[in-house]
Amino acid sequence: FLMPDMMHEFRSLINIAAQGKFFAGLELQRRKKDGAAIEISLSSAPIRDAKGSVQGIMSVLDDITKKKAAERSLRENLHFMQKLMDTIPNPIICKNMDGRFIRCNLAFEKFVNLSRGQIVGKTDYDIFPPDLAAFCSASDAALFAEPGIRIEEIAMQLHDGRKADIISNKATYTNENGTLAGLVEVIIDITDLKTSEAELRAAKEAAEEAARAKAEFLANMSHEIRTPLNAIIGMTGLLLDAGLSMESKDAVETIRSSGDTLLVVINDILDFSKIDSGNMELERLPFDLSTCVEESLDLVAAKAAEKGLNLAYLMDEGTPKAILGDLTRLRQILVNLISNAVKFTNDGEVVVSVSSRHLVDEYHEIRFSIKDTGIGISEFQKNRLFRSFSQIDASTSRKYGGTGLGLAISRRLVELMGGRIWVDSESGKGSDFQFTIVTEARAANPKAHQLPSQPKLAGKKLLIVDGFETNLKILDSMAKCWGMKPTVASGPMDALDRMRGEVWDVVVMSTSISGMDPVSFANEVRANQTSVPIVLCTTFGRKRDDCNQFASFLSKPIKPALLHEALLNIFDGKASKNSLQEKTPPAVHHPLRILLAEDNAVNQKVALKMLKKIGYRADLAANGLEVLQALERLPYDVVLMDVQMPEMDGLEATRRIRELWPSGGPQVVAITAYAMEGDRERCLGAGMDDYISKPVQIQELAGALGRCQAAMEGMGRTRFHNMQRQAKDVS
């Protein structure tokens, strides 16, 4: 039976059919006998007789309950899918095979600034400008030709003139029969990302340009400052050895000290610039760790001696002797920290300690400690350490000087070496600056201070006399490693008491003892044991009081190898006073024919005097062209080449030298006032063999010439001379 509310409509339709009219598809609800509701479709038509009169009604009822349920489910699913699409922030569209939009979400409506009614049923040509529509249509066709997924980045202009950058992700879909039915497209709007990328590129280019300008400025400033500074430091260094009066020597030392200070400031600024720009690259070469520490101490030994400070170092037995890393930069860190310790210590000592911790395989963590008895640092002041351009307070800068960059540079270098840096200190109780680096051992873990065992030292009784407990411990440890029998004494009276009634093989004493000068102590020793040899350990640069009283002289800090050698020489019957004696000029051992290429008259004079001091002479050339002409005339072994010269600079001159003599030629050493990152590489890339930056130190110059001689061994000047003659014959 029909539902009550449908009876009236049913009767009306029956009356219509009775009037001879046809109707179909009337949907009605009725109940079955069991009470269940069903939906039916009613179609009715009149039954006519031969005369056309309506004689009755024929009705057909179809049960459409399942069909209506399926339609409702479909509508609900479509509604859910639309709501789901609308919640997705990325624009989404669906197209059929004709390229018409059949569905889109709210994000797409906002993206194209059109309503859904203006989109559905339309094509790309109705939505987008012609060029973009043609591109999209062609892209769809290509995807339909090869169904699957298609991803494209598109720069587009919309119908309202807006520009957008998008990533289009398209995928085809099929109907229930597996027939290709259309595509779904998800759009990712990357306009803001592209804008940010463009801004970042512009900012990066601006930063790079600023960095280039900064580097160029610093390089030019370096050149302009280092050129006269080279003359100042070079000439004052030569003047100090010229036998001046005390008053004149004091004035020259003031000039030299000011020049050295200015050089430190310049180097700090240049190093900080390299690190700050990310252009600092560390070398990875094997070197001797103890030598690195000793060289660092040697560089500050004079300052420590001026202040009467004890300078010492000790290395744990388990520390690798040879490691892989950047010798120059590690030495720079050590010199900076040791120099600071000496600067801020007025009395007492500065002790460098080195230890290590094995990590894995050949890797070790090396720890360095630079401990002083200086003014110390408060907890509040520690917070300002290791910052760029920072001193612990303004009075520090006024009293002690400095740029405030040294510790910041050291921290960055330590971090580049895989370590960290910190300080333990209390105000008025000294400081202990420590840092670590991670490195590879390049030896079978040799022990520091453990030199080859010598029967001549084994069992020898050694008396060690020193006013510093640190030195006593270090020397005692060394002697025991060599098989000797050491005894320590903290002062001259203690030492003399120990000598009475005993026979000693050797005495090692320091000038730091109090209560008696070294010569007087030596005389007292002779009164008890006339033949006992005495080794005097003296501060850097101190003149010997009486050479005849001592078997050997050593400069502090004591180097194990030198003490070991001195003791062996004593028991071999050889006096070893060489550490404080004048050395034979290197030119005697390594004669070289040198050409100096320098356009600045003052720098020519400085360089020639330096060369003369170490035993060399040199011919002059004022520019690159003169260098080439000089090489055609004479077979020079070494060319000391300034980089910046008129007519032809040093780089171009070096390239021409390598072209003229491709299989050999003179050793070319760059001497330049430039000291920026990449300058060394440019010089070596042009064919130069070595590099020295101005102001030139006489030790660096001698070292470079020594390296030239070593490199030339096996070729020799004669070979180069023959090549020059051959080149002339060919030309």
Secondary structure, DSSP 8 states (H G I E B T S, - for coil): -B-HHHHHHHHHHHHHHHTT--EEEEEEEEE-TTS-EEEEEEEEEEEE-TTS-EEEEEEEEEE-HHHHHHHHHHHHHHHHHHHHHHH-SS-EEEEETTS-EEEE-HHHHHHHT--GGGTTT--HHHHS-HHHHHHHHHHHHHHHHS-SEEEEEEEEE-TTS-EEEEEEEEEEEE-TTS-EEEEEEEEEE-HHHHHHHHHHHHHHHHHHHHHHHHHHHHHHHHHHHHHHHHHHHHHHHHHTTS---HHHHHHHHHHHHHHHHHHHHHHHHHHHHHHHTT------EEEEHHHHHHHHHHHHHHHHHHTT-EEEEEE-TTS-SEEEE-HHHHHHHHHHHHHHHHHT-SSSEEEEEEEEEEEETTEEEEEEEEEE-SS---HHHHTTTT-TT--SSHHHHHHH---S-HHHHHHHHHHHTT--EEEEE-TTS-EEEEEEEEEEE-SS---TT-----TTTTT-EEEEE-S-HHHHHHHHHHHHHTT-EEEEESSHHHHHHHHTT---SEEEEETT-SSS-HHHHHHHHHHH-TT--EEEEE-TT---S-GGG-SEEEESS--HHHHHHHHHHHHTT--B-GGGS----HHHHS---EEEE---HHHHHHHHHHHHHTT--EEEESSHHHHHHHHHHS--SEEEEESS-SSS-HHHHHHHHHHHSTT---EEEEEES--STTHHHHHHHTT-SEEEESS--HHHHHHHHHHHHHHHTTTHHHHHHHHHHHHHHH-
